[in-house]
């Protein structure tokens, strides 16, 4: 360990977690500077989505502005959408390169960069699988995000069968996680039956814990519900803990991943799990500046009074917390799913707008130097 790493280890709660528990850290961004910081603090993977990708491009115009113009010259008939996804691929490849040594050390379980399939394909299994296969070939350590929608579940099975390590996303509930786990198992069993490799695959299922909390807060305001302060900070954590226990009991061969941080419990209450936590760079800085003790808490149950209060007041929490609370056919109708899909689809517009500024410069603006 270098002197710099020793210093980080001494001061960083996240690094302590990675060194003393089975819980691993992935960075929730493909930005190189943010990923570098995260790796210094023990990270062994990274995630990305259209919202993050748009922010990376906008935040590093010195790199991606000239590259966009070069792509426009190389592909003179391409649409802004085509160019935008070329940029997503390239920024993902750059970040994946940084993780390659970790990938080799962990033999495929970690060291992966998540790239998300186009969220506008969420109703089209074939389109999702086709793009997942292409994305998986961009680098040997890619992991491909597929939404947990009605069309996403068969796509997850098919992509897994073809050897793609998947990261299930747009996922908030126990029923979604079980459907993902079963789909991955079907895909793995099909590969095993044909003698194909599965040892180097590293699938995960994300629970967007904070986005479930967000949705229930919307419902609370919309429906005039009153609950004790702080209850809604526990909704995503409670779902994660229950899901993790079921996964261990049934021996599913994929890990859970906690994302969409809104409070420190989205990390601290999950420490000790053989799982992934994926905070943003901003949240990593906050957690590393905190005085939260790094001790295993995954097996500490959520307060039954809190869970009972949520179950009593929020039908959508019951749907999220109960194994048969939502059918696969109804995944697309869940409020948190719709809110997140709308945001991810809107981010595709932001990606296109970034390209459009180079493709068709605004005539009302003074030309840049």
C-alpha positions in Angstrom: 0.0 0.0 0.0 1.4 3.4 -0.9 1.7 6.3 1.6 -1.3 8.0 -0.1 -3.4 4.9 0.2 -2.5 4.5 3.8 -3.6 8.1 4.5 -6.9 7.4 2.7 -7.4 4.2 4.6 -6.9 6.0 7.9 -9.4 8.8 7.3 -12.0 7.2 4.9 -15.0 5.4 6.3 -15.7 4.0 2.8 -12.2 2.6 2.5 -12.6 1.1 6.0 -15.8 -0.6 4.9 -14.1 -2.1 1.8 -11.2 -3.5 3.9 -13.2 -4.8 6.9 -16.5 -6.1 5.5 -17.8 -8.0 2.4 -19.6 -4.8 1.2 -17.9 -3.2 -1.9 -18.0 0.3 -3.2 -18.8 1.3 -6.8 -18.7 4.9 -8.0 -22.0 6.3 -9.3 -20.4 8.1 -12.3 -18.2 7.6 -15.3 -16.4 10.9 -14.8 -12.7 10.1 -14.7 -11.8 12.4 -11.8 -14.7 11.2 -9.7 -13.9 7.6 -10.4 -10.2 8.1 -9.6 -11.2 9.5 -6.2 -13.5 6.6 -5.6 -10.9 4.0 -6.5 -8.5 5.7 -4.0 -11.2 5.1 -1.4 -11.5 1.4 -2.3 -14.0 1.4 -5.2 -14.0 -1.6 -7.4 -16.6 -0.6 -10.0 -18.7 2.2 -11.5 -22.2 2.8 -12.7 -23.6 5.3 -15.3 -27.0 6.2 -16.8 -28.2 8.8 -19.3 -28.6 11.5 -16.5 -25.0 10.9 -15.4 -23.7 10.7 -18.9 -25.3 14.1 -19.8 -23.7 15.6 -16.7 -20.3 14.2 -17.5 -20.4 15.6 -21.1 -21.6 19.0 -19.9 -19.1 19.1 -17.1 -16.1 18.4 -19.3 -16.7 20.4 -22.5 -13.0 20.8 -23.0 -12.8 17.1 -23.7 -16.2 16.3 -25.2 -16.8 19.4 -27.2 -14.0 18.8 -29.6 -14.7 15.1 -29.7 -18.3 15.8 -30.6 -17.2 18.0 -33.5 -14.8 15.3 -34.7 -17.6 12.7 -34.7 -19.8 15.1 -36.7 -17.0 15.2 -39.3 -16.5 11.4 -39.2 -20.2 10.7 -39.5 -21.6 13.5 -41.7 -25.1 12.0 -42.1 -25.6 10.8 -38.5 -28.4 12.1 -36.3 -27.7 13.9 -33.1 -29.1 10.8 -31.4 -26.5 8.6 -33.0 -23.7 11.0 -32.1 -24.9 11.2 -28.5 -24.8 7.5 -28.0 -21.4 7.3 -29.6 -20.3 9.8 -26.9 -21.9 7.6 -24.2 -20.0 4.6 -25.5 -16.7 6.5 -25.6 -17.0 7.9 -22.1 -17.9 4.4 -20.9 -14.9 2.8 -22.6 -12.6 5.4 -21.0 -13.9 4.7 -17.5 -13.8 1.0 -18.1 -10.1 1.2 -18.9 -9.5 2.7 -15.5 -11.1 -0.3 -13.9 -9.4 -3.1 -16.0 -6.8 -3.9 -13.4 -9.5 -4.4 -10.7 -11.5 -6.5 -13.2 -8.5 -8.8 -13.7 -7.8 -9.1 -9.9 -11.5 -9.8 -9.1 -11.9 -12.2 -12.1 -15.0 -10.4 -13.4 -17.0 -10.1 -10.2 -15.9 -6.5 -9.8 -13.9 -4.0 -11.9 -16.9 -3.4 -14.2 -18.3 -0.2 -15.7 -22.1 0.0 -16.1 -23.5 1.3 -19.3 -27.2 1.7 -19.6 -29.3 0.6 -22.5 -31.5 3.3 -24.1 -34.3 3.9 -21.6 -36.7 4.6 -24.5 -36.5 0.9 -25.4 -38.1 -0.1 -22.1 -41.1 -1.7 -23.9 -39.0 -3.6 -26.5 -37.2 -6.7 -25.3 -35.6 -7.4 -28.7 -34.2 -3.8 -28.9 -32.9 -4.0 -25.3 -31.1 -7.4 -26.0 -29.6 -6.2 -29.3 -28.1 -3.1 -27.6 -27.0 -5.0 -24.5 -25.0 -7.4 -26.7 -23.4 -4.5 -28.6 -22.6 -2.6 -25.3 -21.1 -5.8 -23.7 -18.6 -6.0 -26.6 -17.3 -2.4 -26.1 -14.9 -3.6 -23.4 -14.2 -6.9 -21.6 -15.3 -5.4 -18.3 -18.6 -3.8 -19.3 -21.8 -4.6 -17.3 -25.0 -3.6 -19.0 -28.0 -1.9 -17.3 -31.4 -3.2 -18.3 -34.6 -1.7 -16.8 -36.8 -3.9 -14.7 -39.9 -3.4 -16.8 -42.3 -5.9 -18.3 -40.1 -6.1 -21.4 -36.9 -5.9 -19.4 -37.4 -9.2 -17.5 -37.2 -11.4 -20.6 -34.4 -9.2 -21.9 -32.4 -9.9 -18.7 -32.8 -13.6 -19.2 -31.8 -13.5 -22.8 -28.8 -11.2 -22.3 -27.6 -13.3 -19.4 -27.9 -16.4 -21.6 -25.7 -14.7 -24.2 -23.0 -14.0 -21.6 -23.8 -10.4 -20.8 -23.3 -9.4 -17.2 -26.4 -7.3 -16.4 -27.1 -4.6 -13.9 -30.8 -4.5 -13.4 -31.9 -0.9 -13.0 -35.2 1.1 -12.6 -35.8 -1.2 -9.7 -37.3 -0.3 -6.3 -39.2 -3.3 -5.0 -38.9 -6.8 -3.7 -41.1 -8.3 -6.5 -38.9 -6.7 -9.1 -35.7 -8.0 -7.5 -37.2 -11.6 -7.3 -38.2 -11.4 -11.0 -34.6 -10.3 -11.9 -33.0 -13.0 -9.8 -35.2 -15.7 -11.4 -34.5 -14.3 -14.9 -30.8 -14.4 -14.3 -31.0 -17.9 -12.9 -32.8 -19.0 -16.0 -30.2 -17.4 -18.2 -27.3 -18.9 -16.2 -28.9 -22.4 -16.3 -29.3 -22.2 -20.0 -25.6 -21.4 -20.4 -24.6 -24.2 -18.0 -26.7 -26.7 -19.9 -24.7 -25.8 -23.0 -21.3 -25.9 -21.2 -20.8 -22.2 -21.5 -18.8 -20.1 -19.1 -20.5 -18.4 -16.2 -17.6 -18.1 -13.7 -16.4 -14.8 -15.1 -19.9 -13.1 -15.1 -20.8 -10.6 -12.4 -24.5 -9.7 -12.5 -26.1 -7.3 -10.0 -29.6 -6.0 -9.2 -29.9 -2.4 -8.2 -32.4 -1.2 -5.7 -32.8 2.5 -6.1 -33.5 2.9 -2.4 -33.7 6.7 -2.4 -36.1 6.8 -5.3 -38.5 4.6 -3.5 -38.3 7.1 -0.5 -38.8 9.9 -3.0 -41.9 8.4 -4.5 -43.6 7.7 -1.1 -42.9 11.4 -0.2 -44.7 12.4 -3.3 -47.6 10.1 -2.4 -47.7 11.5 1.1 -48.1 15.1 -0.2 -50.5 14.1 -3.0 -52.8 12.1 -0.7 -52.5 14.1 2.5 -51.0 11.3 4.5 -49.4 12.0 7.9 -46.8 9.7 9.4 -44.1 10.1 12.0 -41.1 12.2 10.9 -38.3 10.0 9.5 -40.4 7.0 8.6 -40.0 7.6 4.9 -36.2 7.7 5.2 -36.4 3.9 6.0 -38.6 2.6 3.1 -35.8 1.8 0.7 -33.6 0.4 3.5 -36.4 -1.9 4.7 -37.0 -3.2 1.2 -33.2 -3.8 0.7 -32.8 -5.6 4.0 -35.8 -7.9 3.4 -34.7 -8.6 -0.2 -31.1 -9.3 0.9 -32.3 -11.9 3.4 -34.4 -13.7 0.8 -31.5 -13.7 -1.7 -29.2 -15.3 0.9 -31.9 -17.9 1.8 -32.5 -18.9 -1.8 -28.9 -18.7 -3.0 -29.5 -16.4 -6.0 -26.3 -15.9 -8.0 -26.3 -12.1 -8.3 -25.7 -9.4 -5.8 -27.8 -6.5 -4.8 -26.7 -2.9 -5.3 -27.8 0.1 -3.3 -28.2 3.3 -5.4 -29.9 6.8 -5.4 -28.6 7.9 -2.0 -30.7 10.3 0.0 -29.4 9.7 3.5 -26.4 8.0 5.1 -28.6 4.9 6.0 -28.6 4.0 2.3 -25.0 3.1 3.1 -24.6 2.6 6.8 -27.6 0.3 7.3 -26.3 -2.0 4.6 -22.7 -2.4 5.7 -21.7 -6.0 6.1 -23.8 -7.3 3.2 -22.2 -9.2 0.4 -23.5 -6.5 -1.8 -22.6 -3.2 -3.6 -23.1 0.4 -2.5 -22.9 3.0 -5.2 -23.0 6.5 -4.0 -22.3 9.6 -6.1 -19.1 11.4 -5.8 -20.9 14.1 -3.7 -22.2 11.5 -1.3 -18.9 9.8 -1.0 -17.4 13.0 0.1 -20.1 13.5 2.6 -19.8 9.9 3.9 -16.1 10.2 4.2 -16.5 13.4 6.2 -19.0 11.7 8.6 -18.5 10.2 12.0 -20.7 7.2 11.3 -19.2 4.1 12.7 -18.2 1.5 10.1 -19.8 -1.6 11.6 -22.0 -4.3 10.1 -25.7 -3.4 10.3 -27.2 -5.4 7.4 -28.7 -8.0 9.8 -30.2 -5.4 12.1 -33.9 -5.4 11.1 -35.7 -2.1 10.3 -37.7 -1.0 13.3 -41.0 -3.0 13.1 -43.0 0.1 14.2 -41.6 2.0 11.2 -42.4 -0.9 8.8 -45.8 -1.4 10.2 -46.5 2.4 9.9 -45.4 2.4 6.2 -47.5 -0.7 5.5 -50.5 0.8 7.1 -50.4 4.1 5.3 -48.9 3.4 1.9 -50.3 0.8 -0.5 -47.2 1.3 -2.7 -44.9 0.4 0.2 -47.0 -2.8 0.6 -46.5 -3.5 -3.1 -42.7 -2.8 -2.7 -42.3 -4.8 0.5 -44.4 -7.9 -0.3 -43.1 -10.6 -2.6 -46.3 -10.8 -4.7 -47.1 -7.1 -4.3 -46.6 -6.3 -8.0 -46.9 -8.6 -11.0 -44.4 -8.4 -13.8 -47.2 -7.2 -16.0 -47.7 -4.2 -13.7 -44.0 -3.2 -13.2 -44.3 -0.3 -15.7 -47.2 1.1 -13.8 -45.5 1.5 -10.5 -45.1 5.2 -9.6 -41.4 5.2 -8.9 -40.8 3.3 -12.2 -42.8 5.9 -14.2 -41.0 8.8 -12.6 -37.6 7.4 -13.2 -38.3 6.3 -16.8 -39.5 9.8 -17.5 -36.3 11.3 -16.1 -34.0 8.9 -17.9 -35.9 9.4 -21.2 -35.7 13.2 -20.7 -31.9 12.8 -20.2 -31.7 11.4 -23.7 -33.0 14.8 -24.8 -30.2 16.4 -22.8 -27.6 14.2 -24.5 -29.0 15.2 -27.9 -29.0 18.9 -27.0 -25.3 18.7 -26.2 -24.7 17.3 -29.7 -27.1 19.8 -31.2 -25.1 22.8 -29.9 -22.1 21.5 -32.0 -24.2 20.3 -34.9 -26.3 23.4 -35.3 -24.7 26.3 -33.4 -27.2 28.8 -32.0 -27.1 31.8 -34.3 -28.2 34.1 -31.5 -25.0 33.4 -29.5 -21.7 35.0 -30.1 -19.3 32.5 -31.6 -16.9 30.9 -29.2 -13.2 31.8 -29.4 
